Amino acid sequence: MVDHPDRVDHADVPIYHSVAQALHLRIDQLDQGHFERPHLAPREVTILHWIAHGKSNDEIALILGNKRPTIATHIKRIFAKLDVTDRASAAVQGIKYGIISV
C-alpha cells in the first residue's frame, strides 16, 4: 500500500522497470532505423514466452516436461542470442523483435 502520493507501490516496480526498458529499446530502434532479428530455435521461443509470462525455471520445466538444468541451458542460449543478462530484458527484447507477444 502506498502511504504517500509520490511513492510507488513496491509490487509495481517490476512493471515500471519493464515499461522503461521497452521504451528505451524502442527509442534505440527508432534511432537505428532498423534492427536485425536474432534467430531463436522453436523451443527457445516457447521458453521465452513463458519467461515473459513470469514463469520460473521450475514452472517452465514442469510445463514443457523437461528437467530444470535443460531449461537453464536454453535460457543461457536465449540470453546470449538476445545479448541480455536477465529475464526482464530477454522478454523485452523478445517483444521488440516480434519473437513473442504478451
Beta strands, then each sheet from edge to edge (+ up, - down):
end
